């Protein structure tokens, strides 16, 4: 065994800021779905229908019902078989424009 200390190489930083990553334009089907749902006021309607079932102060923050619906639709397009698989891929790029 050697009696001297081993020189350690410095590890490169592995942290990536999400805002520095490029954003894809999304899929044309997603844009058409978002446009259709926005024209008919889907998000406001579903949010008002689901509001009585969400606690305001207890538990985790909720997934907006309109977003949940979009995740189910896109999950079925992508062949995801369960809510758990859809939850893992919540980053599916629906790219809803901020309101």
C-alpha positions as a LaTeX table, in Angstrom:
\begin{tabular}{lrrr}
\hline
Residue & $x$ (\AA) & $y$ (\AA) & $z$ (\AA) \\
\hline
Unk1 & 0.00 & 0.00 & 0.00 \\
Unk2 & 1.14 & 3.49 & $-0.74$ \\
Unk3 & 1.82 & 5.82 & 2.11 \\
Unk4 & 0.86 & 9.01 & 0.32 \\
Unk5 & $-2.57$ & 10.53 & $-0.10$ \\
Unk6 & $-4.48$ & 9.98 & $-3.29$ \\
Unk7 & $-5.20$ & 13.14 & $-5.25$ \\
Unk8 & $-8.90$ & 13.57 & $-5.73$ \\
Unk9 & $-10.24$ & 14.83 & $-9.01$ \\
Unk10 & $-12.91$ & 17.48 & $-8.73$ \\
Unk11 & $-16.31$ & 16.33 & $-9.83$ \\
Unk12 & $-18.10$ & 18.49 & $-12.35$ \\
Unk13 & $-21.29$ & 20.17 & $-11.26$ \\
Unk14 & $-24.32$ & 18.09 & $-12.23$ \\
Unk15 & $-27.03$ & 20.63 & $-11.39$ \\
Unk16 & $-29.07$ & 21.94 & $-14.31$ \\
Unk17 & $-31.50$ & 24.83 & $-13.96$ \\
Unk18 & $-34.80$ & 23.90 & $-15.60$ \\
Unk19 & $-35.26$ & 27.40 & $-17.02$ \\
Unk20 & $-31.96$ & 27.00 & $-18.91$ \\
Unk21 & $-33.22$ & 23.96 & $-20.82$ \\
Unk22 & $-34.70$ & 24.50 & $-24.28$ \\
Unk23 & $-38.47$ & 24.22 & $-24.58$ \\
Unk24 & $-40.03$ & 22.24 & $-27.37$ \\
Unk25 & $-42.96$ & 23.77 & $-29.23$ \\
Unk26 & $-45.11$ & 20.79 & $-28.26$ \\
Unk27 & $-47.19$ & 18.56 & $-30.46$ \\
Unk28 & $-49.72$ & 20.09 & $-32.90$ \\
Unk29 & $-52.40$ & 17.77 & $-31.50$ \\
Unk30 & $-51.83$ & 19.20 & $-28.01$ \\
Unk31 & $-52.13$ & 22.74 & $-29.33$ \\
Unk32 & $-55.39$ & 21.90 & $-31.12$ \\
Unk33 & $-56.78$ & 20.23 & $-27.98$ \\
Unk34 & $-55.85$ & 23.24 & $-25.84$ \\
Unk35 & $-57.41$ & 25.64 & $-28.33$ \\
Unk36 & $-60.64$ & 23.62 & $-28.48$ \\
Unk37 & $-60.89$ & 23.38 & $-24.69$ \\
Unk38 & $-60.16$ & 27.10 & $-24.25$ \\
Unk39 & $-62.85$ & 28.07 & $-26.77$ \\
Unk40 & $-65.46$ & 26.23 & $-24.73$ \\
Unk41 & $-64.30$ & 27.40 & $-21.27$ \\
Unk42 & $-63.42$ & 23.87 & $-20.20$ \\
Unk43 & $-60.96$ & 24.73 & $-17.42$ \\
Unk44 & $-63.31$ & 27.11 & $-15.59$ \\
Unk45 & $-66.21$ & 24.68 & $-15.90$ \\
Unk46 & $-64.33$ & 21.64 & $-14.63$ \\
Unk47 & $-62.69$ & 23.65 & $-11.86$ \\
Unk48 & $-66.08$ & 24.87 & $-10.60$ \\
Unk49 & $-67.53$ & 21.33 & $-10.76$ \\
Unk50 & $-64.60$ & 19.83 & $-8.84$ \\
Unk51 & $-64.15$ & 22.65 & $-6.30$ \\
Unk52 & $-66.37$ & 21.07 & $-3.59$ \\
Unk53 & $-64.16$ & 17.97 & $-3.56$ \\
Unk54 & $-60.85$ & 19.74 & $-2.93$ \\
Unk55 & $-59.72$ & 20.78 & 0.55 \\
Unk56 & $-58.29$ & 24.29 & 0.72 \\
Unk57 & $-55.85$ & 23.85 & 3.59 \\
Unk58 & $-55.25$ & 20.11 & 4.13 \\
Unk59 & $-53.00$ & 17.81 & 2.13 \\
Unk60 & $-50.94$ & 18.26 & $-0.98$ \\
Unk61 & $-51.60$ & 20.99 & $-3.52$ \\
Unk62 & $-54.08$ & 19.77 & $-6.09$ \\
Unk63 & $-53.54$ & 19.13 & $-9.74$ \\
Unk64 & $-55.93$ & 21.44 & $-11.58$ \\
Unk65 & $-58.79$ & 19.31 & $-12.97$ \\
Unk66 & $-58.28$ & 20.61 & $-16.52$ \\
Unk67 & $-54.61$ & 19.62 & $-16.38$ \\
Unk68 & $-55.55$ & 16.20 & $-14.99$ \\
Unk69 & $-57.95$ & 15.67 & $-17.89$ \\
Unk70 & $-55.22$ & 16.65 & $-20.35$ \\
Unk71 & $-52.80$ & 14.23 & $-18.70$ \\
Unk72 & $-55.35$ & 11.41 & $-19.06$ \\
Unk73 & $-55.98$ & 12.20 & $-22.73$ \\
Unk74 & $-52.29$ & 12.48 & $-23.62$ \\
Unk75 & $-51.50$ & 9.44 & $-21.47$ \\
Unk76 & $-53.96$ & 7.40 & $-23.49$ \\
Unk77 & $-52.34$ & 8.69 & $-26.72$ \\
Unk78 & $-48.92$ & 7.72 & $-25.36$ \\
Unk79 & $-50.11$ & 4.25 & $-24.30$ \\
Unk80 & $-49.66$ & 4.81 & $-20.57$ \\
Unk81 & $-51.69$ & 2.18 & $-18.74$ \\
Unk82 & $-52.14$ & 3.67 & $-15.25$ \\
Unk83 & $-52.58$ & 6.89 & $-13.33$ \\
Unk84 & $-49.23$ & 6.21 & $-11.67$ \\
Unk85 & $-47.46$ & 6.11 & $-15.05$ \\
Unk86 & $-49.23$ & 9.30 & $-16.08$ \\
Unk87 & $-48.22$ & 10.95 & $-12.78$ \\
Unk88 & $-44.57$ & 10.06 & $-13.38$ \\
Unk89 & $-44.73$ & 11.76 & $-16.75$ \\
Unk90 & $-46.56$ & 14.88 & $-15.62$ \\
Unk91 & $-44.06$ & 16.79 & $-17.69$ \\
Unk92 & $-45.95$ & 15.79 & $-20.83$ \\
Unk93 & $-45.63$ & 19.00 & $-22.82$ \\
Unk94 & $-49.22$ & 20.23 & $-23.01$ \\
Unk95 & $-47.86$ & 23.80 & $-22.92$ \\
Unk96 & $-51.04$ & 25.52 & $-21.81$ \\
Unk97 & $-50.57$ & 29.26 & $-22.12$ \\
Unk98 & $-50.63$ & 31.15 & $-18.80$ \\
Unk99 & $-53.89$ & 32.91 & $-18.17$ \\
\hline
\end{tabular}
